[in-house]
Amino acid sequence: MQALKLALVVLAAATGHVEAAFSWKNVRIGGGGGFVPGISFHPKTSGVAYARTDIGGLYRLNAADDSWIPITDSLATNDKWSYWGIDAMALDPQDDKKIYAVAGMYTNSWYA
């Protein structure tokens, strides 16, 4: 029991130190919902990552400030809203600016 108390004290002390080292903020959704089912890191270029979302499109990590840049926003117009969903993605191992994606997750019968 004494060892457990000591472990909790050490954990509490470490957590305080970690919390002081970071600026914690809430995630900003931007008026929608959804999820990120995949993040892929480039196998040869450090700091390059892509994220696919179920309704938000495809994003590239901006390593300079850890922000995410949308790269498929121009594909999903009001008449092609289903292109916002990225079903799959594959990175080109030779070119970190090239990505292959399958867009159009939603194929409702009433959608033309």
Secondary structure, DSSP 8 states (H G I E B T S, - for coil): -HHHHHHHHHHHHHHHHHHHHS--------S------EEEE-SSSTT-EEEE-SSS-EEEEETTTTEEEESSTTT--GGGGGGG-EEEEEE-SS-TT-EEEEE-----TT--
